[in-house]
């Protein structure tokens, strides 16, 4: 079923884009599937980053430029934890239990740092959203500088072996996925599903949505908006921390890792409809996929190289915004 | 989008203010280095952070050793001091760092930068319109040759590209897939390689610096039938590609070759054992057989507990060349330094292998042409384009270690 769907879709792509692929048609399929699989893993990380950015925008009402570096903090907190806990013991998806402890630590530390930043810096500043935006740029530099002071400017990896592709998937479809990549997608899906449940079915979720809609109205209705804002930082930064740990697992850790990804995450959030959590998820998948699918262009003879993956993602973002100025899932502007 | 753009500009402003703030608080920087007393103040733009931070660390070690060698003797009774600014391995930041050094601190001699794109950007937007002498410590892009006013201590990559083409041909490589980093360094080395290589180039594509993943690049290379893969990129980017090639099971599909900047101990430490087996890399090399290199190396080892790289040697020679130039020049200005900087490295004069020896000749009334500084990195001999003589080493990865398999000299 899935295979036939993909085959149909790739047929459409082939037909629409170029006659050149017709002769190579089926041979190209595994390659395309590989790009899609890569895109899925990359999207999972962008989605984890995008949700927090979108939450901060809708509830605290500013574009948080420190969000990328919050991901970096999560990644390095994971590194320290993995170093302390060690890699002994049973494994799940070829990842030692210590890695899952590292993941939890990454989530916790990123959340604590974000909440502390909120109470120490953003809240006492009591400025407008542009002021907060600029402050967050400063906060981003401080985060990054602290990481550089502690861990140096070089790059490093988690102490878990780099894996070979899972043989049966490769034999069956030609797609090269490792167990780590499967784990990234699965855990990200679980986290996103959990967030969905929280937002839709709990009091916290309802109060969060109310605060996002109209903070003053929520406040007079008896919602403790201060508490909602704290929860928002915990959730947003926690997911960013998880995204950071996965980004580190995906390849390596460096002090600029989160900041380098930030613009792409912004593109995803804006494309999805700024302020909409579900839009951020959708935008993350679209931007991640577009980013990883760029080589298809050169494969079809269009001379746009993978180096321009981000530029293409941004062009698509602009095109979507021209048609739908509020983004894919954004609410109408009154 | 408008917001995003504004944000970035503001960020640059903040960066500038931040850098200025750091300088102000450091408090020990003598802004009036051009006066008649106090140390001679020169500037250096280095990659302390970013993709090329490994080079920045190597440079720092070379610079410190050179500075202490120079200041043990002194330049006519005065010390040399270097104001170092971080380029973050990025063009924009590098240019602001250079502006600060040249326009505010008014240094007449600027060592910088590591990345070829950064060096060129600094030259074109800051140095070209002044008489400041710019000497790049580590840039190897062939494009720098087109700017005679921009000197460099590391040899042009053109010789590196020719050497790579020869090695691939010797190894029986008939078709090659190239991925190169999308900047002056990458495109320069790539163009020179394509010119020099007689076989077929089946894949020739660029990638962007600092991305989180290069699986699309690796996947595309694996989809060609090239028997050789050539990587012209930086260490973090190359490490990501290696991990992704290994994770996709395609790393043994072709023989790997690399330009100088993909080689480093961080690459070995962060890639799986065996993933790079048999890879060959051509790197600029110091003059390993010279006495002054050997004493540099032993001093380096006792100070830093590790062997020096050619990159530290280049940085060392930049500082020493700057010091000799200052002593040889009539006055401490860009034009006076520019008049003699080439002469002190050229073969007309007496060969000297240390600042001390050069200083003696100059104190005895010798002029710039009486000195021929032989650096720890090689004979230097700046040509009319500002390029030094090249000396290259071929390294091959065996059991996840780099083994030297020979030397090549270039024009």
Interface residues (C-beta under 8 A of the other chain):
Chain A: X31 X34 X35 X38 X42 X45 X63 X65 X133 X134 X137 X138 X141 X148 X153 X154 X155 X156 X157 X161 X162 X163 X164 X165 X170 X176 X178 X180 X181 X247 X250 X251 X252 X254 X255 X256 X257 X260 X261 X263 X266 X270 X291 X292 X293 X294 X295 X298 X299 X305 X306 X307 X308 X309 X310 X318 X321
Chain B: X1 X3 X4 X7 X10 X11 X14 X15 X18 X48 X49 X50 X53 X54 X56 X57 X182 X205 X206 X207 X208 X210 X211 X212 X213 X214 X215 X216 X217 X219 X220 X223 X235 X236 X239 X240 X243 X244 X246 X247 X248 X249 X250 X266 X269 X270 X271 X272 X275
